[in-house]
Amino acid sequence: MGSNLKTQNFLLYLFFFSLNFEVWDPFNTGGNFSVAKLTGFLYAFSLIPKIQSFLKIPRGLKPYVRLLLFFYVFLVFISFININFYSSDFLQFSILQNLILFVFLLNCSIILFASILGFFGCLEYLGVIGFHCSLSMKRNVLNT
């Protein structure tokens, strides 16, 4: 029991960390698969033993979840109307996956707070590195 919870927590932290690298496609699938999607699937599969407890939506959040579901249905409807030669995708699978993961995350709110802090902490760290690199590049350009 405790081991399964530790695995779920680790996969949740890994999922939030991998959101920073969402556009990275290490398997060269042409943008159809990413590390974030892989870790999202792994986290969802780790919830299967106790899936019933993760599908309950708290009473106060039901209106917001309904609005998100309405948004998704509306998006699918609009995408279905606008199918053309260039784009035949109308299900928007990545948005559906994120909505399902959102429902799962509603039920582990204590971990969610720590994960969100980790996500933004990683973004801040990457921003500092990027800022430092851009300053050093400017110095090199100005010195030449």
C-alpha positions as CSV (number, residue, x, y, z in Angstrom):
1,M,0.0,0.0,0.0
2,G,2.7,2.5,1.0
3,S,4.9,1.5,-1.9
4,N,2.1,2.1,-4.4
5,L,1.5,5.6,-2.9
6,K,5.3,6.3,-3.1
7,T,5.2,5.2,-6.8
8,Q,2.2,7.4,-7.5
9,N,3.8,10.4,-5.8
10,F,7.1,9.9,-7.7
11,L,5.2,9.6,-11.0
12,L,3.2,12.7,-10.2
13,Y,6.4,14.7,-9.5
14,L,7.9,13.3,-12.7
15,F,4.9,14.3,-14.7
16,F,5.0,17.9,-13.4
17,F,8.7,18.1,-14.0
18,S,8.3,16.8,-17.5
19,L,5.7,19.5,-18.4
20,N,8.6,21.8,-18.8
21,F,9.8,19.7,-21.7
22,E,6.5,19.1,-23.3
23,V,7.7,19.9,-26.9
24,W,10.7,17.6,-26.7
25,D,10.1,14.5,-28.8
26,P,12.9,12.1,-28.1
27,F,11.3,9.3,-30.0
28,N,11.0,11.4,-33.3
29,T,7.3,10.7,-33.7
30,G,6.7,14.0,-35.5
31,G,5.2,15.7,-32.5
32,N,2.6,13.0,-31.7
33,F,4.3,11.9,-28.5
34,S,6.3,13.6,-25.8
35,V,8.0,12.9,-22.5
36,A,5.1,14.7,-20.7
37,K,2.5,12.5,-22.4
38,L,4.5,9.4,-21.5
39,T,4.8,10.4,-17.8
40,G,1.1,11.3,-17.8
41,F,0.2,7.8,-19.0
42,L,2.5,6.2,-16.4
43,Y,0.9,8.3,-13.7
44,A,-2.6,7.3,-14.9
45,F,-1.6,3.6,-15.0
46,S,-0.3,3.8,-11.4
47,L,-3.8,4.9,-10.3
48,I,-5.6,1.9,-11.7
49,P,-5.5,-0.2,-8.4
50,K,-7.5,2.6,-6.6
51,I,-9.2,4.3,-9.6
52,Q,-12.6,4.5,-8.0
53,S,-11.3,6.9,-5.3
54,F,-9.7,9.1,-7.9
55,L,-12.8,9.5,-10.1
56,K,-14.9,11.2,-7.4
57,I,-15.2,15.0,-8.0
58,P,-15.6,17.1,-4.9
59,R,-19.0,18.8,-4.6
60,G,-17.7,22.3,-4.7
61,L,-15.7,21.7,-7.9
62,K,-18.4,20.0,-10.0
63,P,-19.5,23.3,-11.7
64,Y,-15.9,23.9,-12.8
65,V,-15.4,20.4,-14.1
66,R,-18.7,20.7,-16.0
67,L,-17.5,23.9,-17.6
68,L,-14.3,22.2,-18.7
69,L,-16.2,19.3,-20.1
70,F,-18.5,21.7,-22.0
71,F,-15.4,23.5,-23.3
72,Y,-14.1,20.2,-24.6
73,V,-17.3,19.1,-26.2
74,F,-17.6,22.6,-27.8
75,L,-14.0,22.4,-29.1
76,V,-14.6,18.9,-30.6
77,F,-17.8,20.2,-32.3
78,I,-16.0,23.2,-33.7
79,S,-13.1,21.1,-34.9
80,F,-15.5,18.6,-36.5
81,I,-17.2,21.4,-38.4
82,N,-13.8,22.7,-39.6
83,I,-12.3,19.5,-40.9
84,N,-10.4,20.2,-44.1
85,F,-7.7,18.8,-46.3
86,Y,-4.9,20.0,-44.0
87,S,-6.4,18.9,-40.7
88,S,-8.6,15.9,-40.0
89,D,-8.0,15.7,-36.2
90,F,-11.0,16.7,-34.3
91,L,-10.8,14.8,-31.0
92,Q,-8.0,16.9,-29.4
93,F,-6.6,13.9,-27.5
94,S,-4.0,15.9,-25.6
95,I,-6.6,18.2,-24.1
96,L,-8.8,15.2,-23.2
97,Q,-5.8,13.6,-21.5
98,N,-5.1,16.7,-19.5
99,L,-8.8,17.0,-18.5
100,I,-8.7,13.4,-17.2
101,L,-5.5,14.0,-15.3
102,F,-7.0,17.2,-13.9
103,V,-9.9,15.1,-12.4
104,F,-7.3,12.6,-11.0
105,L,-5.3,15.5,-9.5
106,L,-8.4,17.0,-7.8
107,N,-8.4,14.0,-5.4
108,C,-4.8,14.3,-4.3
109,S,-4.7,18.0,-3.5
110,I,-1.9,17.9,-0.9
111,I,0.5,16.4,-3.5
112,L,-0.8,18.7,-6.1
113,F,0.3,21.8,-4.3
114,A,3.8,20.5,-3.9
115,S,3.9,19.4,-7.5
116,I,2.8,22.8,-8.7
117,L,5.6,24.4,-6.6
118,G,8.1,22.0,-8.1
119,F,6.8,22.8,-11.7
120,F,7.2,26.5,-11.2
121,G,10.5,26.1,-9.3
122,C,11.9,24.2,-12.3
123,L,10.6,26.9,-14.7
124,E,12.3,29.6,-12.6
125,Y,15.5,27.6,-12.6
126,L,15.4,27.2,-16.3
127,G,14.6,30.9,-16.7
128,V,17.7,31.9,-14.6
129,I,19.9,29.6,-16.7
130,G,18.5,31.1,-19.9
131,F,18.9,34.6,-18.6
132,H,22.5,33.9,-17.6
133,C,23.2,32.4,-21.1
134,S,21.7,35.3,-22.9
135,L,23.8,37.8,-20.8
136,S,27.0,35.8,-21.5
137,M,26.2,35.7,-25.2
138,K,25.6,39.5,-25.3
139,R,29.0,40.0,-23.6
140,N,30.7,37.8,-26.1
141,V,29.0,39.7,-29.0
142,L,29.9,43.1,-27.5
143,N,33.6,42.1,-26.9
144,T,34.2,41.0,-30.5
